[in-house]
Amino acid sequence: MTVSTKIPSHSVPKPSFLSTTKFLIQVSRPGLWTTTILFYLMPFGKTLDWHKASFWYGLVYIVFPLSLLLYGVNDIVDAEGDRYNPRKGTYLFGSRGGDQQLLALRWQIATSQMPFLYLFWGWCGPRIFLWFGALLLAVYFYNARPIALKGRPPFDVLIQASYLLIFILSSWLNRLPQLPWQTFIFGALFAMHSHVFGEVMDIEPDQKSGRRTLATQLSRVPAKFFIAALLLIECALVHHYFSDLVITAFLAVGALFFLADALLLWRNRAYSPSQMRLFLWGWNLAAILGIVWNELHGSLLAVRSGT
């Protein structure tokens, strides 16, 4: 995959093993690992089996090599904009790499995929090549010029539905039934509202670098209304098809928060870096609670009403 970008001059000392490891972990966005794990565990519900090698290799893959691919290409392309982003250069929000690090990152991403492609081929058969093909196409369409959907709202948000590939991989690797289409719709909406929240945090650096996103085009307050609307749709979907009052209430509280944020709290003001860190810690706590709830109840594995 060829991604055309002008990497800004941002040098760092000659990398050591320790600095390279730190950089690669930052690229993989540990602050988003719990959400990715939630997606991977969703097809299990109450049938979670910790004893299969395929389960653990799949879990390791979606946490690190997959994250390295998804976010690493993004870091290469967004290198200029990341210079202005106060939340970059951290384990929560991702890296701010130097020239040498970003150049080496291309090969590090590629080599991290190879062992897992081989292993997954043994467990899933030739269809895994279709999965990796769909993944690479999504990454290409999102980042690479002339398409670069990341700068073409609303497609920058719609393409977040590609995170549903994690549902498919988990079901294949662990020989589980595919989730119902209603859960796929919920997962797509969840990925989209999560992405828009990130765009709201990045409005100023995106504007400085000339990047167009849905949040920069809508502006901060309407973008928050949009997030609230997506959450309310998710709320209605979960209540109608799965009858889970706990998840429904949780989503409703999230929608109310963004409405209050838009109307009363921060409104059109930017979040401070410390507030953004607090939000992401809260997001991780919510994802952990979602993982526990899914294992205890498996509410989204089968439609219970509205058929």
C-alpha positions as CSV (number, residue, x, y, z in Angstrom):
1,M,0.0,0.0,0.0
2,T,1.4,3.4,-1.0
3,V,0.5,6.4,1.1
4,S,1.7,9.7,-0.1
5,T,2.5,12.2,2.6
6,K,4.9,14.9,3.5
7,I,6.4,14.0,6.9
8,P,7.3,17.1,8.8
9,S,10.9,17.6,10.0
10,H,10.7,16.3,13.5
11,S,13.8,14.4,14.5
12,V,14.6,12.3,17.5
13,P,17.8,10.8,18.7
14,K,18.9,7.5,17.1
15,P,16.3,5.0,18.3
16,S,17.2,2.3,20.9
17,F,15.3,-0.9,21.5
18,L,13.6,0.8,24.5
19,S,12.6,3.9,22.7
20,T,11.4,1.9,19.7
21,T,9.2,-0.3,21.9
22,K,7.8,2.7,23.7
23,F,7.0,4.4,20.3
24,L,5.3,1.3,18.9
25,I,3.2,0.9,22.0
26,Q,2.1,4.5,21.7
27,V,1.3,4.0,18.0
28,S,-1.0,1.1,19.0
29,R,-3.1,3.4,21.2
30,P,-3.4,1.6,24.6
31,G,-6.1,4.1,25.4
32,L,-8.3,2.3,22.8
33,W,-7.4,-1.3,23.6
34,T,-10.4,-1.9,25.9
35,T,-12.9,-0.9,23.1
36,T,-11.2,-3.2,20.6
37,I,-11.2,-6.0,23.1
38,L,-14.9,-5.4,23.7
39,F,-15.5,-5.9,20.0
40,Y,-13.4,-9.0,19.9
41,L,-15.2,-10.6,22.9
42,M,-18.7,-9.6,21.8
43,P,-19.4,-12.9,19.9
44,F,-18.6,-15.0,23.0
45,G,-21.1,-13.7,25.5
46,K,-21.3,-16.3,28.3
47,T,-19.4,-18.9,26.3
48,L,-16.0,-17.3,26.7
49,D,-13.3,-20.0,26.4
50,W,-9.8,-19.0,27.6
51,H,-8.2,-22.4,26.8
52,K,-7.9,-22.2,23.0
53,A,-4.7,-21.0,21.3
54,S,-6.7,-19.3,18.6
55,F,-8.5,-17.2,21.2
56,W,-5.2,-15.8,22.6
57,Y,-3.5,-15.3,19.3
58,G,-6.6,-13.4,18.1
59,L,-6.7,-11.3,21.2
60,V,-3.0,-10.4,20.9
61,Y,-3.5,-9.6,17.2
62,I,-6.4,-7.2,17.6
63,V,-4.6,-5.4,20.6
64,F,-1.3,-4.8,19.0
65,P,-0.6,-5.7,15.3
66,L,-4.1,-4.7,14.1
67,S,-3.9,-1.5,16.1
68,L,-0.4,-0.9,14.7
69,L,-1.8,-1.1,11.2
70,L,-4.9,1.0,11.8
71,Y,-3.3,3.7,13.8
72,G,0.2,3.5,12.4
73,V,-0.7,4.4,8.9
74,N,-2.9,7.2,10.3
75,D,0.2,8.5,12.3
76,I,2.3,8.5,9.1
77,V,-0.3,10.4,7.1
78,D,-1.2,12.8,10.0
79,A,2.4,13.5,11.0
80,E,2.1,17.2,10.3
81,G,-1.2,17.7,12.1
82,D,0.0,15.7,15.1
83,R,2.7,18.4,15.7
84,Y,-0.1,20.7,16.8
85,N,-2.0,18.1,18.8
86,P,-1.5,18.5,22.6
87,R,-2.8,15.0,23.3
88,K,-0.3,13.2,21.0
89,G,2.9,11.6,22.3
90,T,1.1,9.6,25.0
91,Y,0.1,6.1,25.6
92,L,-3.6,7.1,25.8
93,F,-3.9,9.0,22.6
94,G,-1.0,7.8,20.3
95,S,2.4,8.7,19.1
96,R,4.1,11.8,17.8
97,G,6.9,10.2,15.9
98,G,10.1,11.6,14.4
99,D,11.2,11.2,10.8
100,Q,13.2,8.0,11.4
101,Q,10.5,6.4,13.5
102,L,7.8,7.1,10.9
103,L,9.9,5.8,8.1
104,A,10.7,2.6,9.9
105,L,7.1,2.3,11.0
106,R,6.0,1.2,7.5
107,W,8.1,-2.0,7.7
108,Q,7.3,-2.6,11.3
109,I,3.6,-2.6,10.5
110,A,4.0,-5.0,7.6
111,T,6.2,-7.5,9.5
112,S,3.9,-7.5,12.4
113,Q,1.0,-8.8,10.2
114,M,2.9,-11.8,8.6
115,P,2.9,-14.3,11.4
116,F,-0.7,-13.8,12.2
117,L,-1.7,-14.1,8.5
118,Y,0.0,-17.5,8.5
119,L,-1.6,-18.6,11.8
120,F,-5.1,-17.4,10.9
121,W,-4.9,-19.1,7.5
122,G,-4.4,-22.4,9.4
123,W,-7.4,-21.8,11.6
124,C,-9.8,-20.0,9.2
125,G,-8.7,-21.3,5.8
126,P,-8.4,-19.2,2.6
127,R,-11.2,-16.9,3.5
128,I,-8.8,-15.1,5.9
129,F,-7.2,-13.5,2.8
130,L,-10.6,-11.9,2.0
131,W,-10.6,-10.5,5.6
132,F,-7.1,-9.1,5.3
133,G,-8.0,-7.7,1.9
134,A,-11.0,-5.9,3.3
135,L,-8.9,-4.6,6.1
136,L,-6.2,-3.2,3.8
137,L,-8.8,-1.7,1.5
138,A,-10.4,0.1,4.5
139,V,-7.0,1.4,5.6
140,Y,-6.2,2.5,2.0
141,F,-9.5,4.2,1.4
142,Y,-9.3,6.0,4.7
143,N,-5.7,7.3,4.4
144,A,-4.4,7.2,0.8
145,R,-4.7,9.9,-1.8
146,P,-6.6,10.7,-3.9
147,I,-9.4,9.0,-2.0
148,A,-8.4,9.8,1.6
149,L,-11.8,9.5,3.1
150,K,-10.4,10.8,6.4
151,G,-10.6,14.3,4.8
152,R,-14.0,13.8,3.1
153,P,-16.9,14.1,5.6
154,P,-19.2,12.3,6.2
155,F,-17.2,9.4,4.8
156,D,-14.6,9.9,7.4
157,V,-17.2,8.7,9.9
158,L,-19.0,6.1,7.8
159,I,-15.9,4.1,7.1
160,Q,-15.5,3.5,10.9
161,A,-18.0,0.7,10.2
162,S,-14.9,-1.3,9.1
163,Y,-14.3,-2.0,12.8
164,L,-17.0,-4.7,12.3
165,L,-14.3,-6.8,10.8
166,I,-13.2,-7.6,14.4
167,F,-16.6,-9.2,14.9
168,I,-16.1,-11.4,11.9
169,L,-12.5,-12.4,12.7
170,S,-13.5,-13.3,16.3
171,S,-16.3,-15.5,15.1
172,W,-14.1,-17.2,12.5
173,L,-11.1,-17.8,14.8
174,N,-13.2,-19.1,17.7
175,R,-15.8,-21.0,15.6
176,L,-18.7,-19.0,16.9
177,P,-21.9,-18.0,15.0
178,Q,-21.8,-14.5,13.4
179,L,-23.6,-11.9,15.4
180,P,-27.1,-10.8,14.3
181,W,-27.3,-7.9,11.9
182,Q,-28.8,-5.7,14.6
183,T,-25.6,-6.1,16.6
184,F,-23.6,-5.2,13.5
185,I,-25.6,-2.0,13.1
186,F,-25.1,-1.2,16.8
187,G,-21.3,-1.8,16.5
188,A,-21.1,0.4,13.4
189,L,-22.9,3.2,15.2
190,F,-20.8,2.8,18.3
191,A,-17.6,3.0,16.2
192,M,-18.9,6.1,14.5
193,H,-19.9,8.1,17.6
194,S,-16.6,7.1,19.2
195,H,-14.7,8.5,16.1
196,V,-16.7,11.8,16.1
197,F,-15.8,12.3,19.8
198,G,-12.2,12.0,18.8
199,E,-12.7,14.5,16.0
200,V,-14.3,17.0,18.5
201,M,-11.2,16.8,20.6
202,D,-9.0,17.4,17.5
203,I,-10.8,20.3,15.9
204,E,-8.1,22.9,16.5
205,P,-5.1,20.8,15.4
206,D,-7.1,19.5,12.4
207,Q,-8.0,23.1,11.4
208,K,-4.3,24.1,11.7
209,S,-3.2,21.3,9.4
210,G,-6.0,22.0,6.9
211,R,-7.7,18.6,7.5
212,R,-11.5,18.5,6.9
213,T,-13.5,16.3,9.3
214,L,-17.2,16.0,10.1
215,A,-16.4,17.8,13.4
216,T,-14.5,20.7,11.7
217,Q,-17.3,21.1,9.2
218,L,-20.2,21.0,11.7
219,S,-18.3,22.8,14.4
220,R,-18.1,21.7,18.0
221,V,-21.7,22.1,19.3
222,P,-23.5,20.5,16.3
223,A,-21.0,17.6,16.4
224,K,-21.9,17.0,20.0
225,F,-25.6,16.9,19.0
226,F,-24.7,14.4,16.3
227,I,-23.0,12.2,18.9
228,A,-26.0,12.4,21.1
229,A,-28.3,11.5,18.2
230,L,-26.2,8.4,17.4
231,L,-26.3,7.3,21.0
232,L,-30.1,7.7,21.1
233,I,-30.4,5.6,17.9
234,E,-28.2,2.9,19.6
235,C,-30.4,3.2,22.7
236,A,-33.6,2.6,20.7
237,L,-32.0,-0.3,18.8
238,V,-30.8,-2.1,21.9
239,H,-34.1,-1.6,23.7
240,H,-36.2,-2.7,20.7
241,Y,-34.3,-5.8,19.6
242,F,-32.4,-7.0,22.7
243,S,-34.5,-5.7,25.6
244,D,-31.4,-4.9,27.7
245,L,-32.5,-2.1,30.0
246,V,-29.0,-1.7,31.5
247,I,-27.2,-1.1,28.2
248,T,-30.2,1.1,27.1
249,A,-29.9,3.2,30.2
250,F,-26.1,3.5,29.9
251,L,-26.4,4.7,26.3
252,A,-29.2,7.2,27.3
253,V,-26.9,8.6,30.0
254,G,-24.2,9.1,27.4
255,A,-26.6,10.9,25.1
256,L,-27.7,13.2,27.9
257,F,-24.1,14.0,28.8
258,F,-23.3,15.1,25.3
259,L,-26.5,17.2,25.2
260,A,-25.6,18.8,28.5
261,D,-22.0,19.3,27.2
262,A,-23.3,21.1,24.1
263,L,-25.9,23.3,25.9
264,L,-24.5,23.9,29.4
265,L,-21.0,22.6,30.1
266,W,-18.2,23.2,27.6
267,R,-20.5,24.2,24.8
268,N,-18.1,25.6,22.1
269,R,-15.0,25.6,24.3
270,A,-12.2,23.1,23.7
271,Y,-11.4,20.5,26.3
272,S,-8.1,20.8,28.1
273,P,-5.6,18.0,27.8
274,S,-6.3,16.9,31.4
275,Q,-10.1,16.8,30.7
276,M,-9.4,14.7,27.5
277,R,-7.4,12.3,29.6
278,L,-10.2,12.1,32.1
279,F,-12.7,11.4,29.4
280,L,-10.6,8.6,27.9
281,W,-10.1,7.0,31.3
282,G,-13.9,7.1,31.8
283,W,-14.3,5.6,28.3
284,N,-12.0,2.7,29.3
285,L,-14.0,2.1,32.4
286,A,-17.2,2.0,30.4
287,A,-15.6,-0.5,28.0
288,I,-14.5,-2.7,30.8
289,L,-18.0,-2.7,32.3
290,G,-19.3,-3.6,28.8
291,I,-16.9,-6.5,28.6
292,V,-18.0,-7.8,32.0
293,W,-21.7,-7.3,31.2
294,N,-21.3,-9.1,27.9
295,E,-19.7,-12.1,29.6
296,L,-22.4,-12.2,32.3
297,H,-25.4,-11.7,30.0
298,G,-24.5,-11.9,26.3
299,S,-27.4,-9.6,25.7
300,L,-26.4,-8.7,22.1
301,L,-25.9,-12.2,20.8
302,A,-29.5,-12.9,20.0
303,V,-32.5,-10.8,19.1
304,R,-35.2,-11.1,21.8
305,S,-37.9,-8.8,20.5
306,G,-39.0,-6.7,17.6
307,T,-38.7,-9.5,15.1
